[in-house]
Amino acid sequence: MKKKKFGGFIALLVAMAMILSYSIAPIRDGVGEALDVVLGPLAGMMPFYILIIILSAATGLYSSIIQKYTIDYERMTEVQERMKVFQREFREAQLSGDEKKIKKMDAKRDKVMKEQMELSQQQFTPMAYILIITVPIFFWLLFRLGVAPDATVVMPFFGSHTLTDAVLGPVPAWILWYMICSLSISQVVRKSLNIGGI
């Protein structure tokens, strides 16, 4: 159990480091430039919004596969069901004023909360793996958008925009497009791989 907790802590640190590296321009630009050696030729072969679809599809695929093999969805479902039963029984005891049952439920609450906490910690590991792959892709997309800032996309409900336009508050069109494609494709992948929801 200690090893699992330590692994979750390391995963959280890695995830935070990946996110913080976004604010360090030399790292962000260096990673983007390095990936451009591999991905740059693809950018010249197709419209940029199509390339975003391909990269977001890859994100949806590998994130679903990573989650499938790092998260115990069967146990997660069991714990969530136990939590629902516990909450229902505890509420009924409170409404009926059954002090004896409330005390009994209070003793059981610690175990249920501990299981919930363990499940939350379990999700840090796949998040770190996913970020290790996804963050460099985002750095490359930022790098390429600096080279081709006039690339456009037509999105449902938002119409035609250049990929650098802010379309949803401060969110630029390219991030929204990436998220729409990635979430849509990952739902198909998750269904086909029979992966439960988080």
DRENFITOR-555549 format. One record per residue (C-alpha): residue in three letters; x, y, z. Coordinates in steps of 0.1 Angstrom, whole numbers, padded with zeros to 4 digits, always signed. Example, Ala and Ser with C-alpha at 12.3 -4.5 7.8 and 13.67 -1.06 7.14 Angstrom:
ala+0123-0045+0078;ser+0137-0011+0071;
This chain:
met+0000+0000+0000;lys+0029+0024+0008;lys+0044+0017-0026;lys+0011+0026-0043;lys+0008+0058-0023;phe+0044+0068-0031;gly+0038+0060-0068;gly+0007+0083-0067;phe+0028+0111-0051;ile+0055+0107-0078;ala+0029+0108-0105;leu+0014+0140-0090;leu+0049+0156-0090;val+0055+0147-0126;ala+0021+0160-0137;met+0027+0193-0118;ala+0062+0196-0134;met+0048+0190-0169;ile+0021+0217-0163;leu+0046+0242-0149;ser+0070+0237-0178;tyr+0044+0254-0200;ser+0053+0288-0184;ile+0091+0283-0191;ala+0095+0296-0227;pro+0129+0280-0235;ile+0115+0245-0225;arg+0082+0250-0243;asp+0099+0263-0275;gly+0127+0238-0274;val+0103+0208-0271;gly+0081+0223-0299;glu+0111+0228-0322;ala+0124+0193-0315;leu+0090+0177-0323;asp+0087+0199-0354;val+0115+0177-0370;val+0090+0147-0369;leu+0056+0164-0371;gly+0066+0194-0393;pro+0065+0175-0426;leu+0029+0163-0418;ala+0018+0200-0413;gly+0029+0207-0449;met+0008+0178-0462;met-0026+0186-0449;pro-0047+0215-0434;phe-0037+0222-0399;tyr-0072+0215-0384;ile-0070+0180-0399;leu-0036+0175-0382;ile-0052+0185-0349;ile-0079+0159-0355;ile-0052+0132-0360;leu-0032+0143-0329;ser-0064+0145-0308;ala-0074+0110-0320;ala-0040+0097-0309;thr-0045+0115-0275;gly-0080+0098-0271;leu-0065+0064-0280;tyr-0035+0064-0258;ser-0052+0081-0228;ser-0080+0054-0229;ile-0055+0026-0232;ile-0034+0040-0203;gln-0065+0043-0181;lys-0077+0008-0190;tyr-0044-0007-0177;thr-0038+0016-0147;ile-0073+0020-0132;asp-0093-0008-0116;tyr-0127+0001-0130;glu-0144-0030-0114;arg-0132-0019-0079;met-0141+0017-0087;thr-0177+0007-0095;glu-0180-0014-0064;val-0167+0014-0041;gln-0190+0039-0058;glu-0220+0016-0052;arg-0210+0011-0016;met-0207+0048-0011;lys-0242+0053-0026;val-0257+0027-0003;phe-0239+0042+0027;gln-0251+0077+0019;arg-0287+0065+0015;glu-0286+0046+0048;phe-0269+0074+0067;arg-0295+0099+0054;glu-0324+0076+0064;ala-0309+0072+0099;gln-0306+0110+0102;leu-0341+0116+0091;ser-0355+0089+0114;gly-0334+0102+0143;asp-0320+0067+0150;glu-0290+0076+0171;lys-0278+0040+0175;lys-0277+0035+0137;ile-0260+0069+0132;lys-0232+0059+0156;lys-0228+0026+0138;met-0227+0044+0104;asp-0201+0070+0118;ala-0178+0040+0125;lys-0183+0027+0090;arg-0178+0061+0074;asp-0140+0061+0079;lys-0136+0029+0059;val-0158+0042+0030;met-0139+0075+0029;lys-0105+0057+0029;glu-0116+0037-0001;gln-0127+0068-0019;met-0093+0085-0012;glu-0074+0055-0025;leu-0094+0056-0057;ser-0087+0093-0061;gln-0049+0087-0056;gln-0051+0058-0082;gln-0061+0083-0109;phe-0029+0104-0105;thr-0007+0077-0121;pro-0025+0076-0155;met-0028+0114-0155;ala+0010+0117-0152;tyr+0016+0092-0181;ile-0010+0110-0203;leu+0005+0144-0196;ile+0040+0132-0204;ile+0028+0125-0240;thr+0001+0153-0243;val+0021+0183-0230;pro+0048+0180-0257;ile+0021+0178-0284;phe+0006+0210-0271;phe+0040+0226-0271;trp+0045+0216-0307;leu+0010+0229-0317;leu+0019+0263-0300;phe+0052+0263-0319;arg+0034+0256-0353;leu+0007+0282-0347;gly+0035+0307-0343;val+0046+0297-0378;ala+0011+0296-0393;pro-0011+0319-0373;asp-0037+0324-0401;ala-0048+0287-0402;thr-0086+0284-0399;val-0112+0259-0387;val-0150+0257-0390;met-0165+0245-0357;pro-0200+0235-0347;phe-0218+0264-0330;phe-0188+0287-0333;gly-0184+0290-0371;ser-0152+0298-0389;his-0122+0311-0369;thr-0085+0313-0371;leu-0070+0288-0347;thr-0056+0315-0325;asp-0089+0333-0320;ala-0104+0333-0285;val-0138+0316-0290;leu-0149+0305-0255;gly-0138+0332-0231;pro-0100+0331-0232;val-0099+0296-0248;pro-0084+0297-0283;ala-0101+0279-0311;trp-0072+0253-0315;ile-0076+0241-0279;leu-0114+0239-0281;trp-0111+0221-0315;tyr-0085+0197-0300;met-0108+0190-0269;ile-0139+0185-0290;cys-0121+0160-0313;ser-0102+0142-0284;leu-0133+0138-0262;ser-0155+0126-0291;ile-0129+0100-0303;ser-0120+0089-0268;gln-0157+0080-0262;val-0157+0058-0292;val-0124+0042-0281;arg-0136+0037-0245;lys-0168+0021-0257;ser-0150-0003-0281;leu-0124-0012-0254;asn-0152-0016-0228;ile-0135+0010-0205;gly-0156+0023-0177;gly-0160+0061-0169;ile-0140+0080-0144;
